C-alpha cells in the first residue's frame, strides 16, 4: 500500500472512534426490540436477560484469548477481522427466526466486540494519548445512546422493525472494514502472537495499584448499564403505561447520553475527583430511580437515569484515566482488555440473576429494587475505596482539553 493510499493519522483516529461508537451502537440496538421479539416468539424475561448476558460472556471470552493480540500482530489485522465479523453478526440478526438465532448472533457480535475493543482502544492511544483516553471513554457511551434511539426510531416509524437497523449497521461495518484496509499500522509486529492467544490476564506491575482503585467503579457502573439495557425498557413502559418502542430507546439515550456529556465536561478534572463524583452520582441517580419505581413516577425514574448516567460516564472515564496512562505502549491493548473484561462481566452476569428474580422472585419492580440496592452498595464501595486509597503518584492528574 502506498502512502498516497493510506489514511492520515487524523483520519485513522476518526475511523477508530467510529468503530468503537458503532460497535457499541450495535450492542444496544436490540434493546428497544426485546418486546417485539417476545411478542413474536413468546419467551420470558429470563430469556431476555440470557440473550443480553451471553453477549457479555462472549466479549469476555474473546478478550481472554485475543485481547492483547494486536500488541503482537498490529492493530489493522485484528480490526479488519472484527469489523467483518460484526457485519456477519448484523446479517444474522436481520434474518433471525427464533431465540436460538438471536443467541448465536449475540455470541458472534460479542466475539467481534471482544476482538476490537483492545485493538481500537490501544490504536487511539498510539496516535494521541490524551485524545485517545477521552475517546475511549466517550465513544462507547455515545454508541450505546445512538444504537438504542436509532433502533427505536427505525422500528417505530419504518417497516421491517427487526431488520432495517441491522442492515444499516451492517453497511457501516463493511465501510469501516474498507477504511481499516487503508489505515496505517500504529503498532510494530513482534514475535509471540501464538503465545498471546493462550487465555491469560495481563496486569503489569506498574498499573496494579491503579487497577485496584478503578475496579469497584467499573463493577458498579457496568452493572448499572446492564440493568438499564436489559430490563430498564420494560420498567419504563410499565411506569408510563405504554407499549411504544421509543420509550426503551429514549431511556438508554438519556442515560448513555448523560454519561457522554459528563465525560466531555469533566475531561480536564483530576481522575480521582472524577471517580469520586461518579460514585456519588451513581448512588444519587439509582436512589432517585428507585423512588420513581416506588412512587410510580416515570419522571423520577428518567431523572434518576440521567443522574446515574452521569455517574456511569464519570466512573468509567475516571477508571480509564486512572489506569491507562500508566501502561507502556506494548501493554496498552492487554490492559484495556482487562478493564473491559471487568466491565462486561459486571454487565452480563448480574442481569441474568435479575431476570430470574423477575420470574421467580416477585416480579419486575421487586427485582428492579433489589438490583438498584446492589448497585448502590457497589457504588458506595467504590466511593469508599477511592477515598481511602491514594495512588503513590497521580496518573496524569489532569488531562488537557481536547485540542482542535
N, C-alpha and C positions, 0 to 999 in steps of 0.2 A: 504494500500500500504506500503510495507516495504521499509526501507531506501535503501536497495540493489537495488530496482527497481525504485528509484527516481532519477531524473536528478540532477547533481551537480549544484551549483549556476552559474558557468561559462557557462555550457550547457544551463541552463534555460535562462540566459541572451542572448545567441546567438539565441535560439529559438524565443524569443520575438522580437529581432531585425529582424529576418527573417519574422515574422508575419507582422510587420509594412511595411517592404520592399515589400513583395508580395501582401499585401492588396492594397498598392498604385500602384504597378505594374498592378494589375488587373483593377484599376480605369482608368489607361491611356491606357490599351490595346486596347479599341475600337477606340482611336483617329486616327490611320492611316487607319481605316476601314470605316470611315464615308462615304467616296466617294464610296466605294463598296456597302454599304447599300443604298445610294442614287440612284446609278445606278440600283440596283435590285428592289427598291420599289418606286422610283420616288418622294421622299419628298424634301422639300425646306430647305434652310439654317436655317430658323426659327425652323423647326423641329429638326435639328441637335442640336441647342443650347438648345431647350427644353429637349431633351433626355439627353444632357450633364448636364443641370442645375438641372433636377429633382433628380439626384444623390446627389447633394449638399444639396437639400432640405430634402431628406431622411436622410442624415447624420445628419443634423441639428435637425430634429425632434426626431431622436433616441437619440442624445446627451441630449436633453432636458429631456427625460424620464429616460434613463438608464446610462447617462454619469458618474454618481458618484456611480452606483450600486456596483461596485467592492470594493469600500471603506467599504461596509457593508457586502457583502456576500463572498468577496475574489476575487482574480484575476482569478483563474482557472475556476470556473463555467462560468463566463462571456466570457472568451476567448474560451472555448470549444464550447459554443453555437455560438459564432461569426464565428469561423473557419468552422463549419458545415454549417452555413447559407451562408457563402461565397462560399463554394463548390456547394451549391444548385444554387446560382446565376450563377456560371460558366456553370452549366448544362443548365440553361435557355438560356443563350447567345448562347451556342453551338447548340441549337435546335430552335433558333428563326426563325419565319416565317413571321414576319412583324413588323411594328413600335410599335404596342401595346405590343408585346412580349419584344422588346427592352426596352420600358419604364418600364415594370414590373420588368425585370431583373435589371435595374438600381436602382429601388426602393429597391429591396431585397439586392443588393450589397451595397447601401448606408446605409441600416439598419445594415448590418453586420459590415461595417466600423465604423459607429457611436457607435456600442456597443463595438468595440475592442479598439479604439484609446485611450480612457481614461484609460482602464484597463491595456493595454500593456505599455503605457507610464508611468503610475504610477508603474507598476511592475518593469520596468527597473530602476526607481529611488529607489525603495525599495532595490534592490540588490547593486547598486553603483550610488550614486547621481551624481558624476562628469561624469562618463562614460555614465550614463543614460541620462543626459541632452544633451550631444553631440549626442548620438544615436537617441534621439527624434528629433533632427534637421537634421541629415544626412540621416537616413534611408528613410524618406518619399521622399526625392529628388532622392536618388539612385533608389528607387522603381519606381518613375514616369519616370525616364530616362530608366530604364530597361524594363518596360512594353511597352513603346512606340516603342523602337527599336526592342524588341523581337517580338512583334506583326507584325511589318512591315517586318522583315526578313522572318518569317514563312509564311506570306501571299504572299510575293513576289516570293519566291523560292520553296515553298512546296504546296501540294494540300490542299484543304479544307480551303481557306483563312479565312472564318468566323467561323471556328470550331476548328481548331487544337490548337490555342493558348489557348482557353478556356479549352480544355481537359488537356493540360499540367498544367495550373494553378490550375484546379480542383483537379488533383492528388496531387499537392503540398499542397493544403489546407487540404486534407484528411490526409496526412502525418503529417502536423502540428497539427491537432486535436489529433492524436495519441500521439504526443510529449507532448501536454498540459496535457493529462491524467497522464503522468509520471512526470510532473513538480511539484516541491514543492510549497506550498502556501506561499506567502510572506506578506499577509495582514490578520490580525486576523478578524474573523467574529464578528459582533456586532449587537445588536438589531436596528431596524429601516429600514430594507430593503424595506418594503412596503411603508414607508413614503418617501424614496428616489426615488420611481417610480413616484411620483407626479411631473409634469413638473415644473422645477424650475431652477434658475441660482444661482450657489454658488460662491460668491466672498467674501472670508474672509477679514476682515478689514486690515490685515497685507499686503495684496497684491494689494489693490485698487489703491494706488498711482502708483505702478509699472505698473499695467494694463493700466492706463490712458496713460502712456508713450508708451507702447507697441502696443496699439490698432491701431493707424494710420499706423504703419508699417505693421501690419498683413493685414489690408484692402488693402493697396497698393500692397503688394507682391502677395496676393492670387487673387486679381482682375487680375493681370498680367498673372498668371499661367492659369486662366480660359480662357483668350483670346487665349493664345498660344495652349491650348489643344483643344479648340472647333473650332476656326476659323483660327489659325495660319497655319495648314497644307494646307488649301485652298489658303491662301495668298502666301505661299512659292511655291506651284505648279504653281500658276498663274505667279509669277515672273520668274520662271525657265522654263516656257513653257513645262512642263512635267506632266504626269499623274501617275508617279511612286509612289507607296505606301511608298517607302523608304524615300521620302522627308519629309513626315509628321512625321515619326518616328525619323528621324535624327534631325529635328527641336526640338522636345521635348527632345531628348537625349542631344543635345548641351546645351539647356537652363538648364534643371534639373541637368545634369552632372556638368556644371559650378557651379551651386549652391552647390552641394555636395562637390566639391573640395574647394570652398570658406569656407564652414563650417570647414573643416579639417584644412585648413591653418590658419584660424583666431580663432581657438578654445581657444588659450591662451590669446587673446586680451580682454580688458575690454568690458563688454556687451554694454555700452553706445557708445564706439568707433565703435563697430561692427554695431550698429543701424545707426549711422551717415554714415558710409561707405555704408551700404545697401541702404539707401535712395538716396545718391548721385549716386550710380551705377545704380539704377533704372531709375533715371532721364536721365543719360547719355545714357544708353542702349536703352531705348524706343525712345529717340530722334534720335539715330542713325538708329534704325529700321524704324522710320517714314521717315527718309531721304532715306532709301533704297526703301521704297514703292513709294515715290515721284519721285525718280530717276530711278525707275525700275531696281534696283541693288540687286540681290539676295545676293551678297557678303556683302553689307552693312546691309541687313536685318538679315542675320545669325550672323554677327559680333555684331549687336545690341542685338540679342537674347542671345549671350554668355555673354555680359556685364550685361544685365538685369538679366540673370540667377544668376550671381554673387551677384547682388543686392537682388534677391529673397532669396538666401542662407543666406546672411549676415543678411537681415532684419528678416527672420524667426527665425534664431537661436538667434539673439540679443533679440528678443521679448521673446522667451522661457527662455533665461538665465536671463532676467530682472525680470521675474515673478516667475518661478517655484521654485527656491531655497528658496523663502520666504514662501512657503506653507508647513504646517505641513504634516506629513505622512498620517494622516487620511483625509486630504483635497486634496491630490495630483490629484486623478482621477477627482474630481469635477472641480478643477481649470484648469487642462489641457483640460477637455471637454469644458469649457467656451472659452478657447483660440481657440479651433478647431471650435466652433460654429461661432465665428467671422470670422475665416478663410474661412469656407465653405460657409457661407452666402455671403461673399465678392467674392468668386469664382463663385457661381452659378447664383446669381440674375443679376449682370451687363451684363453677356454674353448673356442672353436671350434678353435684350434690344438691344444689339449689333446685334443679329440675325434679329430682327425686322428692324433695320436700314439698314441691308444688303438688305432686300427685298423691304422696303418702303422708304428708305432714301438716295438713291444714289449709292448703290452697295457695293461690298466687300471692296474696297480700301477706300472709303469715311468713311464707318463705322469703319474701322481699324484706320484711322487717328483720328477720334473723340474719340474712345476708348483710343488710346495712349495718347492723350492730357489729358483725365480724369485721367489716371494712373500717368502721370507726376504731375498733380495737387495734387493728393493724396500723392505721394512721397514727394512733396515739403512741404505739411502739416506735414508729419511725420518728415522730416528733421527739420523744424522749431520747432515743438513740443519737439523734443529730445534736441535741443539746448537751448530752453527756460526753460524746466522743468528738474530739477535735483532731483534724489531720495534723501531722507533725509539720508539714509545710503546705500552705494553701495551694491547691492545684489550679493555677490560673484563676486567681481570686476574682478578677474582673475581666470579662470578655469584651473586647472593643466592639462598638456598634458595627453592624454590617456596613462595609464601605460600598458606595455606589460606583 
